[in-house]
Each structure stands twice: as C-alpha cells, then as structure tokens.
Amino acid sequence: MKDREIDDLLEKAARAPQGVNPELLERVAATIRPSLQPVRPLPATWILAAGLVLICAAVALAGAARAGFYGIAKMDLFERLLIFAALAVFALVAAVQFVGELIPGSRRRVSPGVLLGFGSLALLGVFGLLFRDYHTDQFVHAGLVCLFAGVFHAIPAGLVCWWLLRRGFAVNSVAAGFVGGTLAGLAGVTLLELHCANFEALHILVWHTAVVPVSAAIGALVAWALHFRASHRSSLRAKL
C-alpha cells in the first residue's frame, strides 16, 4: 500500500461521523441535571467597586470613632483634602482591580505590583509634601503601634470585601489576594490618618505607608495557603 493510499484512508476515517451512544448522553445529562441551578449575574463593576470602597471607609471610620479622631482634628483643610482625596483615588483604583481579579476574562489594567508601587509612591509624595517635621521620638515603638493598628483594621476590611465578592472566581488567587490586601491596607492607612496625631514626617512616611505593602503581602500569603490547601485536598481525593 502506497503512502498516498494510507493518507486517503486516514482522511476518510477522520471525515466519517463518529456517533455517540444516546444512552451514554442521557446518563451524563442525568448526572449533571440535579446540580444545575440558576445563577444571578454579578452587579456592574462600578457598583462592586463602590461597595468595596464604602466597606474600607466604614471600617476606618468605625475604628477612628472608637479610638478618637485626633489626627484629622489636627490637620488643616488643605491637608485633609489632599490626604483623603489621594486615599480615595488609590482605594477606587484598587477596588476596580480587585473586582477584575475575581471576574475571569476581565481586562487587567495594571499588574498588582505596579498598583502597589505607584499607589505607595503617590502616598509617599503626598505625605512628604505635607509633613516636614523630621524630629523623631520613640520612632520604632510608636511606629510599630501604628503599623499594628493599621494592619489590625485591614484584616476585617479584607474579609468583608472578600465576602462581598464571594461569588467571583480568581484565576490567579495569589494576585487576587495581593490586590485585596492592598485595598484592605488602605482602610488601615485611612484609620491612622483619622486617628494618629503624630505628625513626625518619618513616622508617617515609614509606618503609615508600610501598612499597605504589609497587608498586600498578608493577602497574597493567605490566598496562596488556601490555594495550596485546596490543591492538596484535590490530589488526595484523586489518589483515593
């Protein structure tokens, strides 16, 4: 048999209809049918993003109401407008990005690292412009207190934001956790700006800003741990 004849036979076999047993299709349909349920479409991205920003603002305001609004009371009008406008813009961009991370196929405008880097630099620029007192007093002790308070408030903000988007699906769970942590960290920074009356420049530049990258790292780590746990369980079930 020549090569050409073999090719003709293979082409005919490929074109031949490969029917599927109707009984097999019925068994597959019967297996899938009980688990099918109607799915409500997610709200528009801007609605979800606005909800995330409101959650972060609510957590920050609740924390400041409990601890005191000493920081914002010490600011003048220009400082208040510039600081909280920068935080609001950063939070809105992070919220839109977080929503996109949990909707497969969404357009990614910036990478999580770029979001954190440029947002943190913007905060540093605003803080460096407004605060010029470079005297330090109990730099490490006071700084760690603020860092802990900021991250402490970022945790509930992150959990509630995740609950709001629980119907979404993260293709890259670590990236989603990183962006979610960045957004939650802004709730912690907002709390500090409302409450902390320590206007030493280095204190604000270092410790207040550090809340955002620390929260982002925690979010990524938690997402990685949950993904690893789920993958490990799936592999064990496959083996059984």
ZAKE-413291 format. One record per residue: y, z, x of N, C-alpha, C, CB in turn. Coordinates in steps of 0.001 Angstrom, whole numbers. Glycine has a CB too. Example, Ala and Ser with C-alpha at 12.3 -4.5 7.8 and 13.67 -1.06 7.14 Angstrom:
BEGIN
nY_nZ_nX_caY_caZ_caX_cY_cZ_cX_cbY_cbZ_cbX
-5690_7800_13190_-4500_7800_12300_-3300_7800_13200_-4473_9046_11308
-2250_7080_12850_-1060_7140_13670_30_7870_12900_-598_5725_14084
***
This chain:
BEGIN
nY_nZ_nX_caY_caZ_caX_cY_cZ_cX_cbY_cbZ_cbX
-1198_0_855_0_0_0_1243_0_887_8_1238_-965
2170_-883_560_3362_-1001_1378_4396_64_1004_3962_-2397_1234
5365_276_1919_6411_1282_1681_7217_962_435_7344_1379_2887
7478_-330_239_8253_-729_-935_7530_-370_-2225_8537_-2227_-898
6223_-537_-2253_5452_-196_-3447_5465_1306_-3697_4013_-693_-3313
5402_2070_-2603_5464_3543_-2753_6810_3945_-3332_5233_4260_-1384
7895_3325_-2831_9230_3647_-3354_9336_3314_-4834_10311_2891_-2573
8761_2188_-5248_8802_1804_-6659_8066_2804_-7534_8206_419_-6847
6921_3291_-7059_6163_4278_-7821_6937_5585_-7974_4822_4544_-7147
7599_6016_-6904_8378_7257_-6954_9569_7128_-7894_8860_7639_-5554
10216_5965_-7879_11346_5752_-8767_10902_5758_-10230_12044_4435_-8428
9760_5132_-10510_9250_5126_-11872_8873_6533_-12333_8047_4201_-11977
8297_7314_-11414_7930_8692_-11764_9170_9532_-12043_7104_9332_-10637
10252_9277_-11271_11486_10038_-11477_12141_9690_-12801_12462_9785_-10337
12034_8396_-13202_12643_7966_-14454_11818_8330_-15678_12863_6488_-14426
10584_8640_-15479_9716_8959_-16615_10160_10252_-17277_8250_9071_-16165
10269_10303_-18588_10693_11536_-19271_9694_12668_-19048_10864_11282_-20776
10262_13811_-18670_9430_14996_-18442_9612_15928_-19635_9806_15718_-17091
8820_15806_-20617_8959_16622_-21807_8577_18073_-21554_8117_16057_-22920
9261_18964_-22269_8982_20399_-22172_8234_20817_-23422_10298_21234_-21999
7248_21614_-23235_6430_22076_-24357_7309_22811_-25378_5284_23002_-23855
7348_22361_-26622_8179_23039_-27632_7816_24507_-27813_8055_22329_-28963
6568_24848_-27660_6166_26250_-27810_6786_27116_-26709_4628_26374_-27782
6848_26559_-25502_7479_27302_-24400_8959_27530_-24687_7307_26546_-23062
9663_26512_-25174_11072_26660_-25513_11278_27713_-26597_11646_25324_-25965
10401_27745_-27555_10520_28716_-28637_10319_30135_-28116_9506_28409_-29746
9364_30300_-27194_9141_31640_-26621_10356_32094_-25816_7881_31646_-25722
10947_31174_-25067_12153_31520_-24304_13291_31908_-25244_12585_30340_-23405
13489_31120_-26296_14552_31420_-27257_14316_32757_-27944_14654_30310_-28300
13064_33048_-28284_12745_34315_-28941_13011_35500_-28027_11291_34327_-29392
12832_35291_-26726_13087_36365_-25773_14583_36635_-25604_12468_36023_-24427
15373_35566_-25608_16801_35704_-25355_17564_36120_-26607_17361_34404_-24820
17122_35644_-27779_17890_35813_-29011_18281_37255_-29329_17110_35268_-30144
17413_38274_-29178_17818_39643_-29538_18969_40191_-28696_16637_40565_-29410
19119_39685_-27478_20167_40218_-26600_21503_39514_-26770_19733_40113_-25166
21552_38460_-27567_22797_37723_-27753_23698_38469_-28722_22521_36295_-28262
24948_38678_-28277_25935_39360_-29106_27263_38628_-28990_26086_40852_-28691
28073_38655_-30032_29392_38020_-29941_30264_38744_-28911_30089_38013_-31325
31065_37997_-28177_31910_38552_-27129_33365_38359_-27500_31605_37901_-25767
34120_39448_-27465_35552_39344_-27721_36249_38786_-26479_36147_40727_-28113
37113_37814_-26622_37832_37296_-25454_38775_38353_-24896_38619_36022_-25821
38976_38321_-23580_39903_39255_-22952_41339_38912_-23345_39741_39233_-21416
42213_39900_-23414_43632_39596_-23664_44210_38733_-22544_44449_40900_-23799
45390_38223_-22760_46049_37395_-21749_46283_38206_-20470_47390_36840_-22289
46375_37484_-19363_46542_38158_-18067_47785_39029_-18049_46617_37133_-16939
48881_38541_-18600_50124_39312_-18539_50025_40607_-19347_51292_38468_-19050
49241_40588_-20425_49061_41807_-21215_48252_42837_-20425_48360_41487_-22558
47175_42384_-19798_46366_43289_-18991_47163_43828_-17805_45102_42576_-18500
47928_42951_-17147_48726_43393_-16002_49774_44415_-16423_49402_42196_-15328
50417_44179_-17563_51401_45137_-18063_50741_46481_-18370_52097_44586_-19320
49537_46427_-18932_48812_47669_-19195_48502_48440_-17933_47537_47377_-19925
48113_47732_-16874_47823_48389_-15595_49074_49050_-15013_47252_47375_-14592
50195_48339_-15073_51447_48906_-14555_51843_50144_-15352_52581_47858_-14601
51686_50086_-16663_52023_51247_-17505_51118_52436_-17197_51913_50881_-18996
49849_52170_-16909_48936_53262_-16550_49408_53947_-15273_47493_52733_-16372
49742_53157_-14259_50204_53731_-12997_51504_54516_-13194_50407_52624_-11950
52417_53971_-14004_53666_54676_-14268_53423_55978_-15012_54612_53792_-15063
52491_55955_-15968_52192_57162_-16737_51603_58255_-15858_51232_56840_-17874
50690_57873_-14944_50102_58858_-14037_51171_59463_-13137_48991_58217_-13188
52059_58608_-12613_53121_59106_-11732_54076_60031_-12480_53900_57935_-11124
54452_59654_-13686_55366_60485_-14471_54720_61806_-14864_55820_59740_-15719
53431_61762_-15216_52740_62996_-15579_52668_63943_-14383_51324_62688_-16103
52373_63396_-13207_52326_64237_-12014_53678_64814_-11663_51797_63453_-10847
54736_63999_-11789_56079_64499_-11481_56551_65515_-12511_57069_63344_-11407
56154_65330_-13774_56533_66296_-14806_55916_67661_-14519_56098_65800_-16197
54709_67643_-13942_54053_68907_-13609_54640_69521_-12339_52547_68695_-13439
54943_68686_-11331_55395_69198_-10031_56905_69304_-9917_54881_68316_-8932
57635_68519_-10703_59097_68558_-10638_59682_67238_-10164_59551_69675_-9720
60824_66847_-10749_61490_65594_-10394_62558_65843_-9331_62119_64940_-11644
62176_66500_-8237_63153_66866_-7216_63613_65658_-6399_62567_67920_-6292
62727_64728_-6164_63083_63584_-5340_64093_62678_-6013_61855_62800_-4992
63809_62246_-7243_64721_61341_-7925_66043_62024_-8249_64080_60811_-9199
66030_63344_-8436_67270_64065_-8707_68182_64062_-7481_66967_65507_-9140
67596_63981_-6296_68372_63999_-5054_68906_62615_-4695_67520_64533_-3910
68370_61560_-5289_68800_60197_-4972_70087_59849_-5707_67701_59191_-5329
70836_58905_-5107_71957_58336_-5848_71463_57136_-6656_73113_57919_-4885
72352_56548_-7439_71950_55476_-8348_71401_54266_-7595_73131_55053_-9212
72027_53896_-6487_71581_52726_-5727_70183_52943_-5165_72563_52418_-4590
69924_54140_-4658_68596_54444_-4123_67538_54380_-5209_68586_55822_-3469
67851_54908_-6361_66890_54864_-7467_66567_53424_-7871_67436_55635_-8675
67616_52628_-8031_67403_51245_-8461_66581_50466_-7449_68738_50548_-8687
66908_50581_-6170_66236_49783_-5151_64785_50222_-4957_66990_49879_-3832
64561_51523_-4880_63203_52025_-4628_62271_51708_-5793_63230_53540_-4378
62686_52022_-6994_61776_51853_-8129_61660_50393_-8553_62245_52695_-9306
62673_49581_-8262_62528_48145_-8505_61500_47554_-7548_63885_47424_-8350
61539_47961_-6271_60557_47469_-5297_59150_47906_-5680_60900_47971_-3884
59001_49152_-6104_57685_49637_-6517_57183_48889_-7754_57738_51145_-6799
58081_48605_-8698_57676_47907_-9921_57222_46485_-9618_58828_47885_-10932
57957_45783_-8740_57577_44412_-8396_56234_44397_-7667_58665_43750_-7525
56070_45289_-6701_54811_45380_-5961_53662_45696_-6910_54904_46452_-4858
53877_46627_-7826_52822_47006_-8774_52466_45850_-9698_53258_48218_-9602
53461_45096_-10138_53190_43972_-11042_52381_42885_-10340_54506_43383_-11577
52752_42567_-9092_52004_41562_-8336_50564_42035_-8105_52701_41269_-6984
50405_43313_-7736_49062_43852_-7513_48254_43870_-8801_49143_45262_-6930
48897_44158_-9930_48196_44196_-11211_47700_42804_-11603_49114_44759_-12306
48533_41789_-11428_48110_40414_-11741_46941_40014_-10844_49293_39415_-11566
47033_40400_-9573_45952_40073_-8639_44659_40797_-9019_46357_40440_-7201
44771_42038_-9442_43595_42821_-9830_42925_42210_-11054_43986_44282_-10113
43725_41797_-12031_43161_41139_-13211_42424_39866_-12802_44272_40812_-14237
43023_39096_-11899_42386_37875_-11436_41077_38125_-10714_43313_37132_-10539
40992_39215_-9967_39755_39532_-9254_38602_39826_-10203_39973_40717_-8336
38918_40250_-11427_37877_40609_-12388_37657_39536_-13450_38228_41913_-13056
38259_38376_-13272_38009_37242_-14153_37515_36094_-13286_39297_36839_-14962
36219_35811_-13279_35682_34742_-12423_36385_33411_-12667_34181_34579_-12657
36677_32719_-11583_37335_31426_-11690_38842_31495_-11705_36878_30743_-12905
39404_32715_-11700_40862_32833_-11694_41424_32378_-10355_41292_34282_-11989
42630_31866_-10407_43286_31410_-9187_43753_32607_-8377_44473_30482_-9514
43368_32650_-7098_43810_33731_-6217_45088_33290_-5515_42701_34109_-5178
46192_33939_-5849_47478_33543_-5291_47636_33997_-3845_48605_34105_-6131
47210_35214_-3554_47257_35731_-2182_45965_36496_-1927_48517_36651_-1950
45607_36635_-668_44425_37413_-331_44748_38903_-431_43918_37057_1088
43741_39761_-612_44010_41199_-703_44729_41754_524_42716_41945_-903
44363_41267_1715_45022_41750_2926_46483_41371_2988_44321_41221_4138
46797_40141_2591_48192_39693_2573_48989_40487_1545_48277_38182_2267
48398_40733_392_49062_41532_-643_49431_42905_-103_48160_41675_-1881
48467_43574_526_48731_44905_1070_49750_44843_2195_47438_45545_1571
49611_43861_3096_50502_43779_4251_51945_43520_3865_50035_42701_5181
52175_42496_3056_53542_42159_2678_54146_43231_1770_53577_40797_1982
53336_43787_865_53848_44848_-7_54245_46086_781_52807_45218_-1053
53419_46472_1736_53734_47644_2555_54968_47397_3416_52541_48013_3443
55080_46194_3965_56269_45857_4763_57529_45896_3905_56114_44465_5406
57414_45445_2661_58570_45490_1763_58995_46941_1504_58242_44779_425
58028_47811_1271_58354_49234_1073_58984_49829_2321_57095_50031_695
58422_49496_3492_58990_49998_4741_60426_49519_4909_58139_49553_5937
60685_48258_4539_62043_47734_4637_63012_48481_3739_62058_46266_4292
62596_48745_2513_63457_49475_1575_63693_50900_2056_62835_49490_168
62632_51576_2454_62767_52957_2920_63612_53026_4193_61380_53575_3170
63388_52083_5115_64162_52080_6354_65632_51810_6120_63612_51056_7303
65952_51013_5085_67348_50728_4763_68060_51933_4166_67431_49562_3805
67337_52710_3364_67977_53792_2611_67993_55125_3333_67291_53962_1306
66971_55407_4134_66845_56736_4739_67066_56636_6245_65451_57357_4432
68061_57364_6734_68455_57259_8141_68349_58582_8894_69867_56745_8236
67877_59619_8241_67747_60915_8909_66430_60945_9690_67809_62089_7874
66501_60815_11011_65295_60763_11832_64950_62116_12441_65461_59738_12930
65559_63169_11929_65160_64519_12310_63824_64831_11646_66247_65569_11908
62926_65483_12358_61615_65827_11799_61401_67328_11820_60494_65125_12574
60814_67826_10760_60490_69248_10639_59117_69356_9973_61592_70025_9813
58154_69930_10707_56772_70027_10209_56267_68647_9775_56685_71032_9021
56403_67692_10694_56109_66301_10375_54678_66125_9889_56355_65424_11586
53709_66672_10616_52303_66457_10257_51923_67255_9019_51389_66837_11424
52285_68527_8988_51891_69379_7866_52489_68867_6555_52329_70831_8116
53803_68638_6543_54445_68155_5317_53942_66761_4953_55975_68140_5481
53674_65947_5963_53188_64597_5699_51808_64593_5078_53169_63797_6968
50913_65425_5580_49565_65475_5024_49572_65977_3584_48674_66364_5881
50481_66891_3285_50599_67376_1908_50971_66224_976_51653_68508_1815
51952_65425_1393_52370_64293_557_51279_63227_483_53668_63677_1103
50630_62971_1606_49560_61973_1605_48441_62390_653_49003_61773_3030
48061_63651_711_47011_64141_-182_47458_64052_-1641_46635_65593_173
48708_64429_-1918_49197_64382_-3297_49221_62949_-3816_50599_65002_-3393
49649_62011_-2970_49694_60620_-3395_48316_60061_-3681_50371_59784_-2351
47362_60291_-2778_46002_59790_-2980_45344_60501_-4167_45155_59984_-1699
45632_61790_-4316_45074_62560_-5429_45476_61957_-6768_45531_64020_-5353
46714_61477_-6877_47161_60844_-8123_46718_59387_-8211_48679_60929_-8242
46460_58770_-7081_45977_57387_-7106_44569_57303_-7693_45992_56791_-5693
43758_58326_-7486_42371_58298_-7957_42279_58167_-9480_41643_59561_-7505
42941_59041_-10266_42855_58850_-11727_43493_57557_-12184_43511_60007_-12446
44556_57113_-11515_45174_55834_-11882_44181_54690_-11684_46453_55584_-11046
43470_54717_-10557_42481_53679_-10290_41337_53700_-11290_41936_53833_-8893
40876_54887_-11654_39771_54991_-12609_40165_54473_-13986_39303_56435_-12716
41363_54812_-14443_41793_54350_-15765_42038_52836_-15749_43075_55098_-16210
42577_52326_-14649_42775_50871_-14535_41428_50149_-14566_43542_50521_-13228
40447_50704_-13873_39113_50103_-13899_38532_50146_-15314_38173_50830_-12912
38742_51242_-16011_38238_51355_-17391_38870_50288_-18278_38526_52764_-17966
40152_50019_-18086_40823_49005_-18895_40214_47625_-18668_42320_48976_-18578
39773_47349_-17438_39215_46034_-17107_37686_46060_-17021_39795_45538_-15786
37052_47021_-17667_35608_47210_-17526_34814_46018_-18039_35176_48459_-18260
35385_45199_-18915_34671_44040_-19444_34735_42842_-18505_35235_43658_-20793
35517_42953_-17451_35590_41869_-16482_34414_41906_-15525_36893_41938_-15706
34362_40910_-14653_33286_40832_-13665_33884_40409_-12333_32170_39837_-14117
33621_41202_-11303_34152_40920_-9975_33131_40134_-9177_34528_42222_-9241
33459_38897_-8852_32574_38100_-7995_32520_38724_-6604_33058_36620_-7913
33660_39146_-6093_33739_39855_-4805_34169_41282_-5108_34748_39150_-3799
33207_42181_-5245_33511_43546_-5670_34347_44303_-4636_32220_44303_-5939
34141_44047_-3352_34910_44743_-2321_36381_44340_-2389_34336_44442_-922
36634_43035_-2555_38019_42571_-2679_38679_43155_-3925_38069_41034_-2725
37929_43209_-5026_38473_43788_-6252_38788_45266_-6065_37491_43602_-7412
37878_45985_-5401_38139_47397_-5132_39344_47599_-4235_36928_48038_-4504
39514_46707_-3266_40659_46788_-2348_41971_46593_-3105_40531_45732_-1226
42019_45584_-3967_43233_45324_-4734_43486_46446_-5743_43133_43967_-5456
42407_46905_-6399_42567_48016_-7333_43062_49281_-6643_41254_48297_-8034
42554_49537_-5440_43040_50683_-4676_44491_50545_-4272_42200_50878_-3452
44892_49316_-3933_46303_49069_-3604_47199_49385_-4794_46509_47608_-3162
46803_48897_-5961_47575_49169_-7178_47616_50665_-7480_46978_48407_-8373
46477_51325_-7386_46436_52767_-7662_47283_53537_-6661_44991_53281_-7629
47295_53086_-5399_48117_53752_-4395_49592_53732_-4742_47910_53111_-3054
50028_52678_-5431_51437_52613_-5828_51782_53680_-6864_51764_51230_-6382
50804_54075_-7663_51035_55203_-8568_51296_56468_-7771_49836_55405_-9512
50536_56635_-6661_50757_57797_-5808_52104_57770_-5128_49681_57891_-4777
52526_56598_-4627_53841_56487_-3984_54955_56757_-4994_54021_55085_-3352
54805_56231_-6206_55816_56470_-7240_55936_57955_-7546_55474_55695_-8520
54804_58640_-7613_54829_60092_-7819_55597_60786_-6705_53401_60650_-7897
55369_60370_-5469_56058_61002_-4344_57560_60741_-4386_55483_60500_-3025
57958_59530_-4756_59390_59234_-4823_60058_60009_-5952_59616_57732_-5012
59333_60275_-7001_59890_61086_-8085_59987_62563_-7707_59042_60931_-9340
59011_63032_-6944_58902_64472_-6703_59426_64933_-5342_57480_64881_-6833
59106_64203_-4273_59366_64708_-2926_60856_64635_-2583_58551_63917_-1898
61431_65772_-2208_62842_65851_-1826_63032_65845_-319_63471_67097_-2410
61959_65587_423_62050_65480_1886_62484_64056_2221_60674_65836_2584
63752_63882_2575_64300_62554_2827_64357_62218_4312_65681_62447_2230
63561_62901_5125_63473_62511_6533_62856_61114_6609_62627_63548_7361
63490_60233_7359_63085_58825_7378_61636_58652_7813_63993_58032_8300
61236_59305_8892_59868_59134_9387_58844_59682_8404_59704_59819_10738
59203_60750_7719_58287_61311_6723_57989_60279_5627_58885_62599_6101
59036_59634_5128_58849_58666_4047_58202_57389_4567_60189_58341_3378
58679_56917_5726_58147_55664_6267_56657_55768_6583_58913_55268_7525
56242_56894_7138_54848_57040_7570_53967_57521_6435_54750_58007_8745
54292_58686_5889_53343_59355_5000_53373_58816_3576_53621_60828_4978
54561_58512_3065_54608_57960_1701_53981_56568_1659_56065_57900_1189
54368_55728_2619_53826_54371_2646_52325_54375_2910_54537_53538_3706
51836_55336_3677_50411_55382_4029_49511_55569_2820_50159_56495_5015
50054_56069_1726_49235_56267_524_48619_54938_60_50087_56888_-614
49361_53846_204_48873_52553_-300_47673_52048_502_49997_51512_-259
47761_51924_1848_46575_51452_2580_45389_52406_2504_46929_51226_4020
45648_53711_2468_44538_54668_2356_43836_54493_1010_45048_56129_2514
44593_54345_-51_43995_54148_-1374_43250_52816_-1445_45078_54206_-2465
43812_51779_-805_43131_50476_-787_41790_50581_-67_44017_49408_-105
41770_51306_1060_40517_51482_1796_39493_52259_978_40777_52199_3120
39948_53277_266_39031_54053_-578_38471_53174_-1694_39750_55289_-1177
39322_52375_-2311_38859_51483_-3375_37822_50491_-2884_40029_50738_-3974
38069_49910_-1700_37099_48963_-1139_35792_49654_-788_37674_48281_102
35880_50861_-242_34676_51599_140_33842_51973_-1078_35051_52856_918
34493_52427_-2128_33768_52773_-3359_33107_51537_-3960_34722_53417_-4388
33831_50423_-3989_33264_49184_-4528_32069_48727_-3700_34329_48078_-4572
32179_48821_-2379_31059_48433_-1525_29846_49331_-1763_31471_48488_-50
30085_50642_-1901_28981_51576_-2127_28284_51293_-3459_29493_53024_-2098
29055_51020_-4502_28454_50721_-5801_27681_49406_-5758_29532_50662_-6887
28234_48412_-5068_27540_47128_-4957_26244_47276_-4161_28452_46081_-4295
26302_48042_-3075_25099_48265_-2254_24037_49007_-3054_25449_49060_-973
24466_49989_-3842_23511_50754_-4658_22844_49858_-5701_24221_51936_-5355
23654_49002_-6359_23093_48105_-7366_22143_47084_-6734_24218_47383_-8115
22505_46575_-5562_21634_45607_-4880_20331_46253_-4450_22345_45007_-3662
20433_47508_-3989_19226_48217_-3557_18284_48458_-4728_19595_49549_-2899
18862_48831_-5881_18024_49054_-7061_17376_47748_-7514_18856_49663_-8208
18114_46655_-7465_17548_45367_-7875_16403_44948_-6964_18630_44287_-7878
16547_45185_-5664_15482_44827_-4734_14240_45670_-4945_15961_44973_-3309
14443_46956_-5292_13283_47817_-5552_12552_47376_-6817_13720_49289_-5680
13306_46994_-7847_12668_46543_-9083_11903_45243_-8838_13720_46348_-10199
12474_44361_-8004_11797_43107_-7716_10477_43335_-6997_12691_42208_-6886
10461_44321_-6114_9236_44627_-5393_8170_45223_-6290_9528_45567_-4262
8646_46002_-7288_7671_46608_-8212_7136_45589_-9203_8305_47778_-8970
***
